[in-house]
Amino acid sequence: MSESSARPTTSLLGKIAPIFDTHAADPAVGLSAEEANRIDVMRILPFIGIHLGCLAVIWVGFSWFGLALALGLYVVRMVGITAFYHRYFSHRAFKSGRVVQFAMAVVGNSAVQRGPLWWAAHHRHHHRHSDEVVDAHSPIQHGFFWSHCGWFLCRANFKTHLDRVKDLQKFPELVLLDRFDWAVPVLLLISCLAAGWLAPASWGTSPLQALIWGFCISTVATAHCTFFINSLAHVWGHRDYATTDTSRNNFILAILTMGEGWHNNHHHYQSSARQGFRWWQVDVSYYVLWTMARLGLVSDLRPVPEAVLNEARRGAPMRLPVSEPAPAL
């Protein structure tokens, strides 16, 4: 559907329709800027529901199977987000065949962070306007909570801006996945229930326990660690490069997000498939991509030019545009 076909969502059906088909309508159409930037109940209820589901661990208890399922799904889905949603779909930092492209889009979609076109479109906009007023998830401009999760829970940022991802829009399977971005998470939820049901009794688990650990706890952990790159990685850490934003490198965030914590590196040079520019900057997502390249699944991993490495300067100041004052941290 073209962006010009978006219509106001004045009826109840019009408000509900985007939940099932995210390209059906733009819920921000016809609203004032203030109204569009309020938290949308339709968006926040599932978000809160998954968080509340984590509390059920009190009743379902612990098992090594549940923990392994949570950790396994965390790692796999974090790779889907960091290596593919981010480095591939958003930045085209390497090449991939169509089958692998779609498979990894499905993995990324299972993290419950919307579809690949929506994710890439918003991220590309972030890089064009990082820490400017129009950057929806800048903690400097809009506060920590909004940069962390508030921005995607409002109607203003619900729409997939197809004009920003014309290179991805030509793949109908990606468009379909983006339109019905709830389908894969629902399948994962059902799969977790099935895993708990099929597990041997000696493993001490149950369908409900597998659901809580494998879906709820793992999804919440994956989500917030991803969101930390928008929020914490712009206020906590050190700067090797004098970029025009407040991006920072942070070792702890790099471990939690499998390499995304080298955020100042990335903002200085976005085209590289690796974000840990130095040998000691742990970047697990890049190691995964390197392995996939050796197996022939991806190719042409863009390196970090030697000239870029030589530009690094620990504690580099921000080079904000002259027309803008330096933000107070």
Secondary structure, 3 states (H helix, E strand, C coil): CCHHHCCCCCCHHHHHHHHHCCCCCCCCCCCCHHHHCCECHHHHHHHHHHHHHHCCHHHHCCCHHHHHHHHHHHHHHHHHHHHHHHHHHHCCCCEECHHHHHHHHHHHHCCCCCCHHHHHHHHHHHHHCCCCCCCCCCHHHHCHHHHHCHHHHEHHHCCCCHHHCHHHHCCHHHHHHHHCCCHHHHHHHHHHHHHHHHCCHHHCCCHHHHHHHHHHHHHHHHHHHHHHHHCHHHCCCECCCCCCCCCCECHHHHHHCCCCCEHHHHHHCCCCCCCCCCCCCCCHHHHHHHHHHHCCCEECCCCCCHHHHHHCCCCCCCCCCCCCCCCCC
